[in-house]
């Protein structure tokens, strides 16, 4: 079953790099890929995190399909200047707090999020503690 999904992804997203269960997709293809995975039965968003590189951020999504008994890791890069990505709350409610945590710690905003505000730190906290340039 996993091979079927991987074949579909390779066909529909030739610009993506796919190695085993890791899919690296250009940012402009992220939502299309998420829509396809959600439509193919990836019914659970397990986690989202971010990585702070010197020149960009990488968003890392862990998506699961119970009926396929599989998990995929989806990665995409976003620019450091005014970092933002589309919210995945329309696809998975579990994205809500995960995106808020990333906003709180990295300053990455999620457009279309129903409640984009800090979740761990006070609203008046200055900075984003998991950024490498935080002091």
Secondary structure, DSSP 8 states (H G I E B T S, - for coil): -HHHHHHHHHHH-TTSEEETTEEE--GGGHHHHHHHHHHTT--EEEEEEEEE-SSEEEEEEEEEETTTTEEEEEEEEEESTT-EEE--TTT-TTHHHHHHHHHHHH--EEET-TT-S-SSS-TT--S-TTSTT--
